Amino acid sequence: GATTNWGTYGFHIRLKTNSGGSPRMTVDTDNGEMLCVTNNTRVGIGTNSPAQIVDIASTAPNIRLTDTVDGHSEIDGNSASLKFNADKGNAKANSNITFFVDNSEKVRIDATGRLMVNRTSADFHLDVSGAARISGIFYMANDQRIQWGGSNVAYIQGNDNDNLIFAVAN
């Protein structure tokens, strides 16, 4: 075995092989491997056998993305849940989480919790540009309405008195 002096150096960078003889590079501490790069181009942080290209193992694995001007955001994989936390330190007002496909924004969640699909601003909690489909039952609270139109608003409204109202309001 190799002689180590953890108290002096704190960690060691090693080129070695695993038990199966596969070469690997590791950063070792007195508690074992802290980081490894395997010969099949996988990186493990907190694990010595990464299952994916990058594998982070911890009781609360987080990835922190720091913007040196506007704070930081995190991706959290704690408690078998996935959480995206934009501007975790609340350094900048009106933060968003956006999803792009083919370099075009498709979905946005803004700081007030509004969800926009094919839109970058919203007047409602759910704002969709384009057709939408609901499979199943669409539930609404009592005395709520579905409405459409501009100056002459048409609507359908129901209530607990078994009334269904079709109307146009000027």
Disulfide bonds with the S-S distance in Angstrom:
none
